[in-house]
Amino acid sequence: MDVLTKEMPKVPMPDAVAAQVPAGYKAEVFMQDLNWPTSIDFDMSGNAYVAEAGYVYGDPFAPARIFRISAEGSLSLYANGFIGPITDILWHQDKLFVSHRGKISAVGANGAVEDLVTGLPSYGDHFNNQMTVGPDGKIYFGQGVATNSGVVGLDNAYPYIWLLLWPDVHDIPAKDMKIARESFLTPQPNNVLARQGNLLSLGSNVTYAVTSIFNRNKNTSLLVRTRGFQPFGEHKRTVKGQTKASGTILRMNADGSGLEVYAWGLRNPFGVMWGPDGQLYVTDNAYDERGSRPIANAKDNIYQIRQDGWYGYPDYSSGIPVTDPQFQSDRGSRLKFLMAEHPPVEQPWLTRPENAASTKFDFSTNDNFGYKGQMFLAEFGPATPITGDPHPGTGYVVVRIDPATKEAQSFLSNSAPGPEGLEAVVTAGPRHPVEARFSPDGQTLYVVDIGVIHGDIAGAGPFPLPIPGTGVIWRITKAGATSAGPPANLSPLPTRLHSSVPNK
């Protein structure tokens, strides 16, 4: 049955009753009715800024925009026209820095957008991610890789689409790399999708884009041989390194100058934050069991980043060679290295569960809130069946991590979780947290929840079906405390916004 004819899940309104927090704390809905929110930050005048991504898997055409919320609760569109997804915003030096696909930009006081860095390699599976200001005053940010595990394959054509739209995209190393002899024989994606005859199930806009690529790409070969770190169909043995490289931590001056590689060998360094101990912490999303080189049982990691360190991508997982039997998948051939030579590999500071999808985090800075110095980490949850087999019980939470003991405890979770499925938690509580962020005074924790992303089998495989308007910003304070921020239950929808803004 065509997925577009199936009934979409009924999503209840967000309700703080369904948001479970520890005794002594209270949760409330700060904002609702958002389309794929990914980030929140604050200026020194008490204004909050909330970014809607403008892109999630399954919805490549939503607008990427940023709202401004005054301390009194008035909401306005602050800036738009970005290239989705917006993955992070950062208030710094009286400007709002924006990390969006392929660019780091800044929005000035007059609302004008200035591109500081362009041409980042963000047209594959992953993008340029969170930004943080280092003790040296430079801005550090994560840059994800294009593929799952180093090789362009059918999974990049369906469901991710980009192989058909941008056939020259591939992973780019930070240093010159000699490629091992391992290569991969893969069916031509145009032929596979054309035989499936299910393009209409992807939606009219995506169908038009894909059929346009079919018309341009006349390659009718049945099989294509590819090596790692190069476009689909190429199999060279050496690849040149670049500054704008995949799987890196990059840093730049606040004006965008001086871009350089700080560390490399990561897969998707999504959360990037300097800790109160002077260490640079990064969450790195692990390999999936998919594509030409599926890797099983890989776990997410948190690293303390060392300058010039190499973190294992594409041949190590959690500091262990992927040739170890624990990573072997029934979906692929015996795993071999892609790189002919490896630098010393760094070990994780902490390993998180498989498919937890650890994302952005912050550190408590205020004794009044509690747990000063501890990490509050958002975990999106599994993206099964696209990323592999279901992993019930992982993700969909914010966890509190004590750096001294590395013990993790749930801090925000869903008191009534919904059915397991493709990135779908259809409940009134938290669904897919992507960021934990403290207010400037440290007394309030905001949690950005991207919303419901349902899914089903669509012809050649699973395809994500996100539900617009289900994004939420949750706010957590100590019980009895009065929040210094804007009022609760705000919405960008005019019918709800009127009743949310106090009378003046």
Salt bridges, closest charged atoms under 4 A:
GLU7 OE2 - LYS10 NZ 2.31
GLU28 OE2 - ARG475 NE 2.79
ASP33 OD1 - ARG496 NH1 2.18
ASP41 OD1 - ARG437 NH2 3.18
GLU52 OE1 - ARG65 NE 2.54
ASP88 OD1 - LYS360 NZ 3.04
ASP115 OD2 - LYS103 NZ 3.01
ASP125 OD2 - ARG290 NH2 2.92
ASP136 OD2 - ARG251 NH1 3.18
ASP155 OD2 - ARG290 NH1 2.51
ASP176 OD2 - LYS240 NZ 3.27
GLU182 OE1 - LYS336 NZ 3.92
GLU234 OE1 - LYS236 NZ 4.00
GLU260 OE2 - ARG251 NE 2.64
ASP288 OD2 - ARG267 NH2 3.51
ASP288 OD2 - ARG290 NE 2.97
ASP315 OD1 - ARG293 NH2 2.91
ASP315 OD2 - HIS342 NE2 2.66
GLU346 OE2 - ARG306 NH2 2.53
GLU354 OE2 - HIS391 NE2 2.95
ASP362 OD2 - ARG437 NH1 3.99
GLU379 OE2 - ARG352 NE 2.82
ASP389 OD1 - ARG331 NH2 2.99
GLU435 OE2 - LYS360 NZ 3.44
ASP456 OD2 - LYS6 NZ 3.19
